[in-house]
Each structure stands twice: as C-alpha cells, then as structure tokens.
Amino acid sequence: MPIKNILVSYNGSPEANSALNMALVMAERYNAHITGILAHGLPNLLYAYGGHVPQSAMDQLDEVDKLHREKVRNTFMETTDGYRADHVHFLDVYGEADEMLMDIAIGYDLVIMGPTEKNSDFPHMQVHPDVIARNAGKPVIVVPGGYNPDSFNDKVLLAWDGKRAASKAMSDAIGLLKPDAEISLLCVGAPEKAEAKALPAVLNLERHGFKTKLITKKANKVAKAILSTAESEGAGMLVMGAYEHAKLREDLFGGVTNTVLKKTSIPVLLSH
C-alpha cells in the first residue's frame, strides 16, 4: 500500500525540524499529503500552580504560549512552502501531547517525529517516541536531530528476532519501500539458529521482489551490533520491532530500542 498520508510531529525544535525535512522527502517520494501537528496541554507552571498564580501572570503565560504556537505554525508553513500547497496541512491541537498525537495518528499511514528534546522551554509541547511507538498502532519513523535527508537512500537494515513486533515492522516496511530497495536482514545469535529463525522473513522479502541479504552475528550487545551493521552496510534507514519488554523495565534498565534511538545516525522505523 503506497504511503499517501503522513503525520509529522512538529513543535519548532531542532529535532522537529529534522523530522519535518525527512517528512518532506517522503512526501515528495510518494506524492503524499503531509500534516504537521502541534499537540500541547497547559504550560507546566499553570498546570501545577494555576490556583495560586495571579490572573495577570496567567494571562501573560497564555500570551507567550499563543505567540510561540503561532511562530511554530509559520515556520512549518515556510519550510513546506516549496511543496504542493494542497497537500500541506497543519493542526494545533489542545490536550496532553502524547495522547493527542496518538488519537490523531489513527487516521494516517505513518508518523514521523524527532527524539524528545532535552531541556525544552515548552515541555508541554513535547511528545515521546517510546510512548507513540508503543501505543499509536502505526509505524513511527524517528529521525535523529541534525539528520540531513540528502543522505537518505534505499538500503535498509531490518533487525530480526523472529518476534511479533519485528514481523509487523517488516510488513510496515514492505508498504513503504521502493521496489528496488535493498534489504539487509540482521539476526543476532548462533549462526545456524539465527539462519533458521530468519529464513521465513528472507523468503517473504524475496517473494515481494526485494534484493535481500541475510547477516548473522554473535553478539552480547544487540543494540551495538545493530548500529554497527547499519553503518557497515551503508543503510539509509533502520527497521525494527520496538519495545518487546514492559515500559517500566525499559525505563529502569534500558533496552535495545532505547539504546538504538539514543545512538542512531539514521532514521529508525519502529513498529510495535
């Protein structure tokens, strides 16, 4: 199924600008509609101390918030000015940022976003890739900050562990990639077991017409193996199933998905 309806999380941050530039590349590729969404709740100060803040101060904070949202919208429209005007849309949505983005994402093919900004001046406009990827029910492309989409190519690394999330990631990628895409499938583990585990996925990709290569590696650190293989293969995008473990465990002890997102230099398509 061709991609025709892209939702990009956009709050004006450098991370969001990287995501928007990538979204424009994808929109051009598929002649797709691109919709920017600025989801936001109350400024944190008002949320925490609203009953104790003088009305004049609340009005000032509200005005600052409004001016910033207007600036975000204007920057989005300026950045997308070279694309088809009838294919560009912008939503300013009030509500808890992650929840609103997930609600809106239901009507789209794909979500593109940057990593969570550190030390944001507008934390109530922040969305979190781990939350969105777990719960939106849509493929999510996370674009690293500072990424130059001119380096994007049709070489893909699919991280394969034979689990449900990886299978969904493969299906999502099939609908996204060009027919001449080259897919390297990485399976970490003892070679014979890894090959047996990966064989159904390799056959599926080949039957879809993709040029496919199987790579097996023995490694204690799976995230490191994924990142180094993506680099050595010259991949333009990494595709992986996301967050097989519970969120609390990931937050406390880390996990493959979180490590990859922190250290990747290329876009990562996550499916859950």
C-alpha positions in Angstrom: 0.0 0.0 0.0 1.6 3.3 -1.0 2.0 6.0 1.6 -0.3 8.9 1.0 -1.0 10.5 4.4 2.0 11.4 6.6 1.7 12.9 10.1 4.7 14.8 11.4 5.0 15.9 15.0 6.2 19.5 14.8 6.9 21.9 17.7 9.6 24.0 16.1 12.5 22.4 17.9 15.7 21.4 16.0 14.7 17.8 16.5 11.3 18.5 15.0 12.9 20.3 12.0 14.9 17.2 11.3 11.7 15.2 11.3 9.9 17.7 9.0 12.8 17.7 6.5 12.6 13.9 6.4 8.8 14.0 6.1 9.2 16.3 3.0 11.5 13.8 1.3 9.0 11.0 2.0 6.0 13.2 0.8 7.8 14.0 -2.4 8.6 10.4 -3.0 5.0 9.2 -2.7 3.2 12.4 -3.7 1.7 12.2 -0.2 -0.2 14.7 2.0 1.9 16.0 4.9 0.2 17.2 8.1 2.1 18.9 10.8 0.7 18.5 14.3 1.5 20.7 17.3 -0.1 18.9 20.3 0.0 20.7 23.6 -1.6 20.9 27.0 -1.3 23.6 29.7 2.1 25.2 30.4 3.6 23.2 33.2 3.5 26.2 35.6 -0.2 26.8 35.1 -0.9 23.1 35.4 1.0 22.8 38.7 0.2 26.2 40.3 -2.8 27.5 38.4 -4.9 28.1 41.5 -2.1 30.2 43.1 -0.8 32.3 40.2 -2.3 35.8 39.8 -4.6 36.1 36.8 -2.3 38.8 35.2 0.6 36.3 35.3 -1.6 33.5 33.9 -2.7 35.8 31.0 1.0 36.6 30.3 2.0 33.0 30.2 -1.0 32.2 28.0 0.0 35.0 25.6 3.6 33.8 25.4 2.3 30.3 24.7 0.0 31.6 21.9 2.8 33.6 20.3 5.1 30.5 20.3 2.4 28.3 18.7 1.9 30.9 16.0 5.6 31.0 15.4 5.7 27.2 15.1 2.9 27.2 12.6 4.6 29.9 10.5 7.9 28.1 10.5 6.1 24.9 9.4 4.4 26.7 6.5 7.6 28.4 5.4 9.6 25.1 5.5 7.0 23.3 3.4 6.5 26.3 1.0 8.1 24.5 -1.9 5.8 21.5 -1.7 2.3 21.3 -3.1 0.1 23.7 -1.2 -3.0 21.5 -1.5 -1.0 18.7 0.1 0.2 20.6 3.2 -1.8 20.9 6.4 -1.3 21.9 10.0 -3.1 21.0 13.2 -2.9 22.9 16.5 -4.4 20.5 19.0 -5.1 21.1 22.7 -4.7 18.3 25.1 -2.0 16.1 26.6 0.6 16.0 23.9 1.3 12.2 23.6 -2.4 11.3 23.9 -3.5 13.8 21.3 -0.8 12.7 18.8 -1.9 9.1 19.2 -5.5 10.0 18.7 -4.8 11.9 15.5 -2.4 9.3 14.2 -5.3 6.8 13.8 -6.2 8.5 10.5 -2.7 8.5 9.0 -0.4 6.0 7.3 2.8 7.0 9.0 4.1 9.1 11.9 7.4 10.9 11.6 8.9 12.6 14.6 12.2 13.5 16.2 13.6 12.3 19.5 12.5 14.0 22.7 14.1 17.4 23.1 16.3 17.9 26.2 15.7 20.9 28.5 12.8 22.2 26.4 11.4 25.6 27.1 8.0 24.2 26.2 7.8 20.7 27.8 4.0 20.7 27.5 4.6 20.6 23.7 6.9 17.5 23.9 5.9 14.1 22.5 7.8 10.9 23.3 8.8 8.4 20.6 8.7 5.4 23.0 5.1 6.3 24.0 3.9 6.9 20.5 5.6 3.8 19.0 4.1 1.5 21.8 0.6 2.8 21.5 -0.2 4.6 18.2 -0.7 1.4 16.2 1.1 3.0 13.3 4.7 2.7 12.0 6.7 5.6 13.5 9.9 6.9 11.9 12.2 8.6 14.5 14.7 11.0 12.8 17.8 11.8 14.8 18.5 15.5 15.5 20.6 17.2 12.8 20.0 14.5 10.2 20.5 15.5 6.6 17.8 13.8 4.4 20.1 14.2 1.4 21.9 11.2 2.7 18.7 9.0 2.7 18.9 6.0 0.4 17.1 2.8 -0.4 19.3 0.5 1.5 17.5 -0.8 4.6 18.7 -2.8 7.6 15.9 -4.9 9.1 16.7 -6.1 12.7 15.1 -9.5 13.0 14.5 -11.5 16.2 11.5 -13.6 14.9 9.1 -11.9 17.2 5.7 -10.3 16.6 7.0 -6.7 16.6 9.7 -7.5 14.1 7.2 -9.2 11.8 5.0 -6.1 12.0 8.0 -3.9 11.2 8.7 -6.0 8.1 5.2 -5.6 6.9 5.2 -1.9 7.5 8.5 -1.5 5.7 7.2 -3.5 2.7 4.5 -0.9 2.2 6.9 1.9 2.5 9.9 0.9 0.4 10.5 1.2 -3.3 10.5 -2.0 -5.4 14.3 -1.7 -6.0 15.2 -1.3 -2.3 18.0 -3.4 -0.9 17.3 -5.1 2.4 19.9 -6.5 4.7 18.3 -8.7 7.4 20.3 -8.9 10.6 19.7 -11.8 13.0 21.8 -11.9 16.2 22.7 -15.3 17.7 24.4 -18.6 16.9 24.6 -18.7 13.0 22.7 -21.9 12.5 19.8 -20.9 14.8 19.8 -17.4 13.5 19.6 -18.5 9.9 16.7 -20.9 10.7 14.9 -18.1 12.6 15.4 -15.6 9.7 14.6 -17.9 6.8 10.8 -17.1 6.7 11.5 -13.4 6.7 14.1 -13.7 3.9 11.7 -15.7 1.7 8.9 -13.2 2.3 11.0 -10.3 1.3 12.4 -12.1 -1.8 8.8 -13.0 -2.9 8.0 -9.3 -2.7 10.8 -8.7 -5.2 13.4 -7.1 -2.9 17.1 -7.8 -3.2 17.7 -9.4 0.2 20.9 -10.3 2.2 21.0 -12.2 5.4 23.6 -11.3 8.0 24.1 -13.3 11.2 26.2 -12.1 14.1 27.1 -13.5 17.5 27.0 -10.5 19.9 26.3 -9.9 23.6 25.2 -6.3 22.9 22.4 -6.4 20.4 22.0 -2.7 20.0 25.7 -2.2 19.3 25.5 -5.0 16.7 22.5 -3.4 15.0 24.1 0.1 14.9 27.5 -1.1 13.6 25.8 -3.3 10.9 23.7 -0.4 9.8 26.9 1.7 9.4 28.9 -1.0 7.6 26.0 -1.7 5.2 25.5 1.9 4.4 21.9 1.7 5.4 19.7 4.7 4.8 17.1 3.5 7.3 16.9 1.0 10.1 13.7 -1.0 10.6 13.0 -2.8 13.8 10.3 -4.1 16.1 10.1 -1.9 19.2 9.7 -2.4 22.9 9.0 -6.1 23.3 9.5 -5.6 27.1 7.3 -3.6 29.5 7.9 0.1 29.6 8.9 0.1 33.3 11.7 -2.4 32.6 12.9 -0.4 29.6 12.9 2.8 31.7 14.7 1.2 34.6 17.2 -1.0 32.8 17.3 0.4 29.3 16.8 -1.8 26.3 17.7 -2.3 22.7 15.2 0.1 21.3 16.1 2.9 23.7 19.8 2.4 23.0 19.4 2.4 19.3 17.3 5.6 19.4 19.9 7.4 21.5 22.8 6.5 19.3 21.5 6.2 15.7 22.7 8.5 13.0 19.9 7.4 10.5 16.1 7.3 10.7 14.6 4.4 12.5 11.2 2.9 11.6 9.6 1.4 14.7 6.7 -0.9 14.9 5.0 -2.4 17.9 
